[in-house]
Amino acid sequence: MEKRTLSITILALAILSVSAFWSFAQDDNTRLHIVVNLVQLNVAVTDGKGNYVTNLHPSDFAVSEDGIPESIATFEEGNGPTTRLAELTADEGKQGAGDSASPQGRANMGDSVSRPASEESLSSAVAGANVFILFDTSNYMYRGFVFAQDAIADFVRSLHTADKVAFYSYSRDLYRAAALTSDRSELVRGVRTSVAGDDAALYNCLLLTVQDAGQYPGRKVIVVFSNGPDNSSVVPPEDVAELAQSAGIPIYMISTREAQLEPVSSAVFERMSAATGGKAYFAKNWRDEKKAFASIRDDLAHLYSFSYYPKPNANRGWRSIKVQLVGERLKKYHIRTRNGYRPRPNRFSTGTELTSSSQLMPK
């Protein structure tokens, strides 16, 4: 009888403890931590002749998202150091709530805000770009294969010493020949050992490359060398382009004259590169291939890279980004960057940490 009474007492205490905890969780004083990821932009500025405009400052740029003015948080030019400009405010942090939080949670979201950009993630931006090269080794590549390998190897060697590079090849499947590394000899070895054959599943493999690149902090770009159309993918190119846009990864496309003879492929390459802030090149011969790679190298060295914390925005779908130059003297210049992204759904943890990501989410 005494044991039974003791068990009932323990159970009653446990229920009281849970009730007390629940009451605390419902208390208006509950503090929620909000983590909002940076939205990163790579921006090229050129004059009417296509020359790069250098030595611009954060105050020379105006950024808006869905028409909402944003404050630049970090800024760098080319491979220069990253300047940290703005702290995340409580009002900016509230955007992480969306419409999914409880009324109690929404009432207290401004109480405590955590800054997500660690010193480690910022220092990674100083160390140059992460360059992912995707090489067409399908049966479209039998002609000019060695010349293409030469052009890619020269490109790898010519990149800034701080840049890390990964080399992938594709036909029907994706082959990760060299993981992201600073070791140029390993990369060149991956290029030289690639062989041609099988059908081309460009968009399938490009999607996987975007997913790989999106796992790394700092600046990322993808450089695709394709000699022909896609004849075996199940992923539409529009989905790949949106994923790259949302991840903030410019796609540079180098295609040969053979691919340019296919109007659909040419149009897709141009749309995809433009939407992500990259460029498309159509090379008639191996000399043009080398020029295209040199142009991409110069582009990477002259990009402005800056980021912002999105302000409160109820739009959980596609968000448009607009970057403009400030002042009459700069209006004559041209800007190239991605035009938007799709945020991930918000995730909440009452009383602990509330997270919101402005990174990628496929349709």
C-alpha positions, -999 to +999 in steps of 0.1 A: +000+000+000+028+024+009+046+016-025+014+024-043+010+056-025+046+065-033+041+058-070+010+080-071+029+108-054+058+106-079+033+106-108+015+136-094+048+155-090+058+146-126+025+159-139+029+191-119+065+195-133+052+191-169+024+216-162+048+241-148+071+237-178+042+241-202+031+272-184+066+286-187+067+278-224+034+297-228+046+327-207+048+359-226+084+363-215+096+333-234+126+343-255+130+329-290+163+330-309+161+338-346+188+328-370+185+344-405+209+334-432+226+359-454+215+364-490+247+366-510+250+383-544+278+383-569+277+414-590+296+424-621+297+461-631+308+471-666+308+502-687+294+505-723+325+488-738+324+458-714+353+470-693+350+462-655+343+492-632+364+489-601+369+506-568+332+510-560+320+511-524+290+497-506+273+532-506+274+530-544+249+501-545+212+500-536+197+465-530+160+457-527+140+425-523+104+425-536+107+463-535+119+464-499+152+483-494+179+461-479+210+470-459+243+455-472+259+435-444+292+423-459+311+436-490+341+426-510+356+434-544+373+406-563+395+386-541+399+414-516+391+413-479+355+412-467+342+443-450+316+437-423+290+465-424+257+458-406+245+439-376+213+420-377+186+439-359+156+426-341+132+439-367+151+422-394+151+390-374+113+390-373+112+380-409+122+345-400+087+339-385+067+338-417+031+327-411+039+294-394+048+305-359+023+305-330+007+338-319+027+336-287+059+331-307+052+360-331+046+382-302+081+377-288+103+371-318+121+404-314+133+396-279+165+379-288+183+377-322+213+355-330+237+365-358+244+336-381+274+349-400+303+334-380+339+346-384+346+313-400+320+318-427+332+353-434+369+343-435+360+317-461+348+345-484+382+361-481+399+330-494+387+334-530+359+315-548+349+278-549+349+270-586+331+238-598+340+227-633+316+204-651+331+189-683+311+172-710+325+137-716+295+124-736+297+110-771+292+146-784+328+153-773+348+130-797+358+159-818+381+184-801+383+164-768+420+170-762+418+207-771+390+211-745+411+193-719+440+217-726+417+247-722+404+235-689+438+226-675+451+260-685+421+276-668+427+257-636+463+267-634+455+304-641+430+308-613+438+329-582+459+309-558+433+312-531+406+298-552+395+262-546+384+241-575+365+209-580+365+190-613+334+169-624+327+152-657+294+140-670+279+119-697+248+099-686+261+100-650+281+125-629+317+116-621+334+136-593+370+133-605+385+158-581+368+171-549+371+208-540+409+214-534+437+239-539+460+212-553+463+221-590+482+190-599+453+168-586+428+188-606+448+186-638+452+149-633+414+146-631+411+166-663+436+145-682+422+111-671+386+119-683+374+099-713+345+105-737+315+083-743+278+076-736+247+099-739+245+133-723+225+141-692+237+176-687+208+189-666+207+159-643+244+163-636+243+201-633+215+198-607+238+175-586+267+199-591+246+228-578+236+207-548+272+199-541+283+236-544+255+248-522+270+230-492+300+253-491+300+288-476+314+319-494+314+325-531+306+297-555+305+295-593+299+267-617+317+265-651+301+242-676+318+230-708+293+214-731+298+203-767+261+194-775+225+192-764+211+171-736+196+138-748+189+118-716+180+141-686+148+138-667+153+172-649+141+203-669+167+231-672+142+256-657+144+237-623+182+237-624+183+274-631+159+282-602+179+261-579+211+278-588+195+312-585+182+304-550+216+291-540+233+322-553+255+303-577+263+318-611+266+294-639+290+301-668+283+281-699+310+274-726+296+257-756+311+248-789+299+256-824+283+221-825+260+230-796+252+264-811+238+247-842+210+234-818+188+265-813+170+251-782+202+243-764+217+277-772+186+295-759+186+274-727+223+281-721+218+318-725+188+320-703+203+299-675+235+318-674+217+352-675+193+342-647+220+332-623+244+361-630+268+342-652+276+343-689+273+321-719+301+316-745+299+299-779+334+289-791+340+282-828+374+267-822+399+258-795+413+294-795+378+307-786+376+281-758+407+295-742+394+330-746+362+320-729+379+305-699+402+336-697+371+358-697+355+338-668+388+341-648+387+378-653+351+380-643+358+361-610+386+386-602+363+416-607+330+405-591+317+425-562+304+401-536+280+414-509+252+401-488+222+413-467+198+400-441+163+400-456+139+424-438+104+412-429+087+398-460+055+377-460+062+363-494+072+327-490+075+321-528+098+336-554+114+368-542+128+393-568+161+410-562+171+443-577+206+459-575+211+494-587+239+519-587+235+551-567+242+585-582+241+601-616+277+593-625+272+556-621+238+552-639+256+548-672+272+515-660+256+480-664+250+454-636+249+417-640+237+395-611+209+370-602+174+383-601+159+364-572+156+333-550+131+311-533+134+308-495+131+276-476+101+271-452+108+283-417+116+259-389+107+267-353+118+255-318+098+271-290+119+285-262+152+274-278+160+286-313+139+297-344+157+293-377+149+307-411+169+301-443+171+322-474+189+295-493+176+272-520+144+252-523+134+235-555+098+236-567 
